[in-house]
Amino acid sequence: MSTTATGLYSSLNICPTKSSSSSSSSFSHSNSHQPNTLLAAKPKSLLQKNPLYVAVNSTVPSQIKEKILCLELMGVDSGKALALNPSLHSASLHSIESIVSFLQSKGIHQKDLPRIVGMCPQILTSNVKTELNPVFSFLSHDLKVPDYMFRKVIKKCPRLLTSSVEDQLKPTLFYLQRLGFKDLDSLAYNDAVLLVSSVEKTLIPKLKFLEGLGFSRKETVGMVLRCPALLTFSVENNFKPKLDYFVREMKGELEELKDFPQYFAFSLEKRIKPRYMEMVQSGLKVSLPLMLKSTRVEFQELMRRGT
C-alpha cells in the first residue's frame, strides 16, 4: 500500500494491515483464504458492487482501487462520488488526504464526511488555497461565524464548500441584506441554503411569483423575512398545488397567507388536507396557525372540544 494511502487512512483513524504488500492485494479476489482486514468491517459494502471494482484485478489500476477503498472507508458511496465528480478518477490520493486534513483542521469530524462529501464529492478535488479556504474566510469575516461553529454551518449546508465566494456567496449575501435579512446568525445556521441559491434563477423568480398573487412588494418581502424557506420552495411542486387547494377547497383569503406564510412549509397531503377535512367534518373553523402548528394531540382535542 502506498505511503499516501496509509496517511489518508491514518487521518481517518483507520489502521490498514501491515501484511498488505501492495494495493492490489487489499482488493484481490484471489484464492487466498486469508481474511481481508480492511474490508472485514464492511463485507457487503458497495465496494464489491462498484462498477469500477471488477473481478479481474489487473484491469483496474491500483490507485483507483485504493481510492475506492478510501471513499468507502470514509462512509462515502464511491460509485456515486466518482460518477458525480469524474475528476476524482485522476485525483491523487495525496490531494484527497490534504483536503481531508484541511477540513479536519477546521473542525469537521470524520463522522461528518459521509454527509458532506456524499452530497458534494466535488469537495475532494477542490483547491484548498483558492477554493476552500476562502469559504471559511467568508464564514468568519462576512457572516461572523466563530471558528468553533464552522462545523455546524458546513454540516447544515455542505454546498457552501463548492460555491465561489466572489461569484456566488458575497453577491447573494449582499442581495439578501438589501432585501432585509439582517440576522447573520440566522443566515449562517438556519438559512445558509439561500446563500448558495442563484439570485437571478431562484430568489427573484420566487419573489415575483408571490407578488403575482396580489401581494405588494413590501408584503412579499415581509413574508419571506418571516419564512425564509419560501425562497427555497418549488413554484410548480409547492406553491401552485398548495395555493390551489387553499383557494378552491379551503376558500381561504390571501390575507391569511400574508399573516401566515408558513402555510407553504407544511405537507399538503400529510398535514394540510387531513387537518382541513377533520375541520370540515367537525363543522369547525380555526386559524391557519392553530390548524397546522398544533400537535396531533392538541388538534384532536380542539376538534373534540369544539373550540
TORSE-341104 format. One record per residue (C-alpha): residue number from 1; chain; x, y, z. Coordinates in steps of 0.001 Angstrom, whole numbers. Layout:
% residues N
ATOM   seq   mol         u         v         w
ATOM   NUM     A         X         Y         Z
...
% end
This chain:
% residues 307
ATOM   seq   mol         u         v         w
ATOM     1     A         0         0         0
ATOM     2     A      1313      3451      -850
ATOM     3     A      2572      5833      1823
ATOM     4     A       -60      8379       762
ATOM     5     A     -2893      5887      1160
ATOM     6     A     -1584      4946      4599
ATOM     7     A     -1511      8622      5523
ATOM     8     A     -5108      9065      4441
ATOM     9     A     -6221      6032      6413
ATOM    10     A     -4442      7459      9457
ATOM    11     A     -6222     10788      9068
ATOM    12     A     -9492      8852      9105
ATOM    13     A     -8428      6911     12214
ATOM    14     A     -8195      3706     10157
ATOM    15     A     -5326      1285     10558
ATOM    16     A     -4539      -741      7428
ATOM    17     A     -2999     -4191      7806
ATOM    18     A       775     -4321      7890
ATOM    19     A       746     -7530      5886
ATOM    20     A      -564     -5800      2805
ATOM    21     A      2373     -5754       400
ATOM    22     A       566     -3897     -2337
ATOM    23     A     -2678     -2078     -3004
ATOM    24     A     -3760     -4865     -5342
ATOM    25     A     -3568     -7494     -2612
ATOM    26     A     -6006     -5461      -479
ATOM    27     A     -8662     -5857     -3115
ATOM    28     A     -7702     -9228     -4535
ATOM    29     A    -10266    -11866     -5414
ATOM    30     A     -7535    -14464     -5291
ATOM    31     A     -7846    -17994     -3975
ATOM    32     A     -6239    -16996      -695
ATOM    33     A     -8350    -17791      2354
ATOM    34     A     -6722    -15103      4484
ATOM    35     A     -9328    -12608      5798
ATOM    36     A     -9242     -9136      4287
ATOM    37     A     -8934     -6969      7387
ATOM    38     A     -9558     -3730      5510
ATOM    39     A    -12916     -4864      4240
ATOM    40     A    -13914     -7041      7179
ATOM    41     A    -15906     -4220      8743
ATOM    42     A    -17991     -3826      5581
ATOM    43     A    -18136     -7279      3915
ATOM    44     A    -21224     -6313      1919
ATOM    45     A    -20074     -2815      1164
ATOM    46     A    -20821     -1071     -2099
ATOM    47     A    -17150     -1611     -2836
ATOM    48     A    -17804     -5088     -4209
ATOM    49     A    -20768     -3824     -6269
ATOM    50     A    -18980      -809     -7674
ATOM    51     A    -18664      -874    -11473
ATOM    52     A    -15026       139    -11094
ATOM    53     A    -14313     -2868     -8916
ATOM    54     A    -14035     -5890    -11180
ATOM    55     A    -13140     -9495    -10675
ATOM    56     A    -10052     -9242    -12872
ATOM    57     A     -7897     -7078    -10640
ATOM    58     A     -5261     -6422    -13253
ATOM    59     A     -7712     -4366    -15319
ATOM    60     A     -8151     -1791    -12563
ATOM    61     A     -5182       408    -11626
ATOM    62     A     -4106        11     -8022
ATOM    63     A     -4519      3765     -7492
ATOM    64     A     -8217      3517     -8375
ATOM    65     A     -8634       541     -6039
ATOM    66     A     -7062      2484     -3178
ATOM    67     A     -9261      5466     -3990
ATOM    68     A    -12428      3360     -3950
ATOM    69     A    -11470      1873      -606
ATOM    70     A    -10623      5291       852
ATOM    71     A    -14038      6631      -172
ATOM    72     A    -15824      3584      1201
ATOM    73     A    -13952      3766      4495
ATOM    74     A    -14984      7415      4746
ATOM    75     A    -18548      6166      4501
ATOM    76     A    -18995      7652      1030
ATOM    77     A    -20679      5799     -1835
ATOM    78     A    -17652      5562     -4125
ATOM    79     A    -19699      4784     -7234
ATOM    80     A    -21893      7837     -6765
ATOM    81     A    -18958     10063     -5854
ATOM    82     A    -16937      9050     -8907
ATOM    83     A    -19975      9468    -11148
ATOM    84     A    -20839     12937     -9815
ATOM    85     A    -17236     14071     -9824
ATOM    86     A    -15285     12470    -12700
ATOM    87     A    -12226     14487    -11662
ATOM    88     A    -11828     12046     -8777
ATOM    89     A    -10612      9449    -11287
ATOM    90     A     -7407     11392    -11839
ATOM    91     A     -7082     12991     -8409
ATOM    92     A     -4117     11796     -6405
ATOM    93     A     -4540     10209     -3000
ATOM    94     A     -2173     12846     -1672
ATOM    95     A     -4516     15643     -2770
ATOM    96     A     -7514     13890     -1200
ATOM    97     A     -5543     13432      2006
ATOM    98     A     -4657     17126      2104
ATOM    99     A     -8306     18129      1688
ATOM   100     A     -9491     15757      4425
ATOM   101     A     -6760     17069      6724
ATOM   102     A     -7729     20664      5924
ATOM   103     A    -11395     20026      6706
ATOM   104     A    -10457     18366      9968
ATOM   105     A     -8288     21366     10850
ATOM   106     A    -11432     23488     10500
ATOM   107     A    -13336     21358     12988
ATOM   108     A    -15002     18898     10618
ATOM   109     A    -15185     15442     12200
ATOM   110     A    -14501     12195     10415
ATOM   111     A    -18105     11137     11083
ATOM   112     A    -19285     14217      9163
ATOM   113     A    -17568     13186      5923
ATOM   114     A    -20241     10751      4648
ATOM   115     A    -22848     13533      4576
ATOM   116     A    -20580     16367      3463
ATOM   117     A    -18617     14507       797
ATOM   118     A    -21606     12370      -155
ATOM   119     A    -23636     15475     -1004
ATOM   120     A    -20748     17324     -2638
ATOM   121     A    -17983     14978     -3846
ATOM   122     A    -16540     17941     -5776
ATOM   123     A    -15027     18985     -2452
ATOM   124     A    -12391     16252     -2755
ATOM   125     A    -10944     17811     -5914
ATOM   126     A    -11166     21425     -4764
ATOM   127     A     -8167     23665     -4357
ATOM   128     A     -7565     24288      -663
ATOM   129     A     -5918     27670     -1149
ATOM   130     A     -8133     29211     -3825
ATOM   131     A    -11498     27496     -3204
ATOM   132     A    -11922     26009       264
ATOM   133     A    -10004     28443      2450
ATOM   134     A    -11851     31491      1015
ATOM   135     A    -15166     29894      2067
ATOM   136     A    -14047     29667      5689
ATOM   137     A    -12745     33229      5491
ATOM   138     A    -16189     34267      4220
ATOM   139     A    -17870     32497      7119
ATOM   140     A    -15551     34183      9564
ATOM   141     A    -15395     37724      8197
ATOM   142     A    -18722     38166      6396
ATOM   143     A    -21075     36007      8474
ATOM   144     A    -19164     36428     11751
ATOM   145     A    -19111     32695     12404
ATOM   146     A    -16561     31765     15103
ATOM   147     A    -14092     29012     14242
ATOM   148     A    -15663     26518     16622
ATOM   149     A    -19003     26853     14816
ATOM   150     A    -17672     26136     11305
ATOM   151     A    -18686     22502     11659
ATOM   152     A    -22328     23335     12409
ATOM   153     A    -22614     25615      9377
ATOM   154     A    -20926     23224      6939
ATOM   155     A    -22956     20243      8171
ATOM   156     A    -26107     22270      7591
ATOM   157     A    -25118     23278      4063
ATOM   158     A    -22162     21367      2535
ATOM   159     A    -22748     23185      -777
ATOM   160     A    -21060     26217       741
ATOM   161     A    -17745     24439       163
ATOM   162     A    -18380     24154     -3577
ATOM   163     A    -19569     27736     -4041
ATOM   164     A    -17420     30587     -5298
ATOM   165     A    -17051     33300     -2677
ATOM   166     A    -16699     36137     -5187
ATOM   167     A    -19205     34918     -7782
ATOM   168     A    -21858     33356     -5522
ATOM   169     A    -21655     33826     -1771
ATOM   170     A    -20806     37519     -1447
ATOM   171     A    -23224     38765     -4166
ATOM   172     A    -26073     36670     -2726
ATOM   173     A    -25372     37835       821
ATOM   174     A    -25406     41447      -414
ATOM   175     A    -28748     40874     -2179
ATOM   176     A    -30318     39229       877
ATOM   177     A    -29138     42020      3151
ATOM   178     A    -30617     44627       836
ATOM   179     A    -33830     42625       872
ATOM   180     A    -33952     42914      4643
ATOM   181     A    -32104     39873      6014
ATOM   182     A    -30125     41420      8866
ATOM   183     A    -29710     38454     11185
ATOM   184     A    -26360     36955     10186
ATOM   185     A    -26694     34141     12718
ATOM   186     A    -29953     33031     11145
ATOM   187     A    -28446     33117      7664
ATOM   188     A    -25426     31114      8788
ATOM   189     A    -27037     28486     10983
ATOM   190     A    -30578     28146      9620
ATOM   191     A    -30836     29546      6106
ATOM   192     A    -27396     29039      4581
ATOM   193     A    -29048     27328      1602
ATOM   194     A    -30165     30804       498
ATOM   195     A    -26525     31812       128
ATOM   196     A    -25882     29052     -2401
ATOM   197     A    -29058     29859     -4361
ATOM   198     A    -28988     31809     -7614
ATOM   199     A    -30325     35338     -7209
ATOM   200     A    -31464     35537    -10844
ATOM   201     A    -32762     31980    -11268
ATOM   202     A    -34120     31197     -7808
ATOM   203     A    -34621     34091     -5411
ATOM   204     A    -36036     36753     -7732
ATOM   205     A    -38477     34364     -9528
ATOM   206     A    -39919     33235     -6157
ATOM   207     A    -40451     36842     -5092
ATOM   208     A    -42083     37716     -8396
ATOM   209     A    -44395     34704     -8166
ATOM   210     A    -45617     35779     -4733
ATOM   211     A    -46082     39342     -5931
ATOM   212     A    -48050     37991     -8866
ATOM   213     A    -50601     36541     -6439
ATOM   214     A    -51615     40025     -5441
ATOM   215     A    -49193     40821     -2643
ATOM   216     A    -47351     44132     -2689
ATOM   217     A    -43577     44189     -2783
ATOM   218     A    -43488     45177       885
ATOM   219     A    -45892     42394      1843
ATOM   220     A    -43919     39831      -156
ATOM   221     A    -40632     40810      1463
ATOM   222     A    -42291     40659      4874
ATOM   223     A    -43476     37138      4130
ATOM   224     A    -40048     35824      3142
ATOM   225     A    -38395     37504      6117
ATOM   226     A    -40795     35678      8439
ATOM   227     A    -40455     32434      6494
ATOM   228     A    -37136     32373      4546
ATOM   229     A    -37915     28842      3351
ATOM   230     A    -40359     30403       892
ATOM   231     A    -37346     31266     -1253
ATOM   232     A    -36416     27586     -1484
ATOM   233     A    -39803     26089     -2395
ATOM   234     A    -40641     24958     -5920
ATOM   235     A    -43241     27077     -7686
ATOM   236     A    -44662     24084     -9578
ATOM   237     A    -44434     21447     -6853
ATOM   238     A    -45168     23544     -3782
ATOM   239     A    -46662     26986     -4290
ATOM   240     A    -49155     26197     -7046
ATOM   241     A    -50765     22997     -5658
ATOM   242     A    -50970     24369     -2117
ATOM   243     A    -52330     27695     -3307
ATOM   244     A    -54889     25936     -5492
ATOM   245     A    -56114     23840     -2559
ATOM   246     A    -56194     26879      -268
ATOM   247     A    -58284     28935     -2676
ATOM   248     A    -60539     26274     -4213
ATOM   249     A    -61154     23880     -1325
ATOM   250     A    -60485     25918      1789
ATOM   251     A    -61970     29128       341
ATOM   252     A    -59165     30994      2056
ATOM   253     A    -58233     34649      1709
ATOM   254     A    -54790     35868       646
ATOM   255     A    -54667     37963      3800
ATOM   256     A    -54369     34719      5766
ATOM   257     A    -51290     33695      3776
ATOM   258     A    -49735     37099      4259
ATOM   259     A    -50089     36682      8010
ATOM   260     A    -49049     33024      8000
ATOM   261     A    -46708     32319      5049
ATOM   262     A    -45514     29213      6909
ATOM   263     A    -48585     27534      5383
ATOM   264     A    -46405     26624      2390
ATOM   265     A    -43930     24833      4646
ATOM   266     A    -46431     22124      5655
ATOM   267     A    -47098     18972      3658
ATOM   268     A    -50223     19228      1532
ATOM   269     A    -51036     15508      1670
ATOM   270     A    -49889     14705      5201
ATOM   271     A    -50891     17829      7095
ATOM   272     A    -52996     20393      5273
ATOM   273     A    -55606     18164      3632
ATOM   274     A    -56163     15760      6562
ATOM   275     A    -56487     18574      9082
ATOM   276     A    -58800     20603      6890
ATOM   277     A    -61025     17576      6270
ATOM   278     A    -61264     16954     10027
ATOM   279     A    -62285     20565     10495
ATOM   280     A    -64987     20234      7846
ATOM   281     A    -66316     17029      9393
ATOM   282     A    -66352     18653     12823
ATOM   283     A    -68103     21715     11492
ATOM   284     A    -65380     23892     12992
ATOM   285     A    -63018     26504     11636
ATOM   286     A    -59759     27536     13275
ATOM   287     A    -56982     29828     12123
ATOM   288     A    -54247     28506      9842
ATOM   289     A    -51559     28679     12559
ATOM   290     A    -53733     26751     15012
ATOM   291     A    -54767     24250     12367
ATOM   292     A    -51236     23465     11199
ATOM   293     A    -48905     24181     14110
ATOM   294     A    -50818     22232     16741
ATOM   295     A    -49546     18788     17596
ATOM   296     A    -51731     15835     16658
ATOM   297     A    -52986     15515     20234
ATOM   298     A    -53661     19231     20548
ATOM   299     A    -55538     19330     17247
ATOM   300     A    -57720     16359     18163
ATOM   301     A    -58521     17995     21484
ATOM   302     A    -59518     21170     19660
ATOM   303     A    -61856     19196     17433
ATOM   304     A    -63289     17255     20378
ATOM   305     A    -63962     20323     22477
ATOM   306     A    -65255     22303     19545
ATOM   307     A    -63229     25386     20455
% end
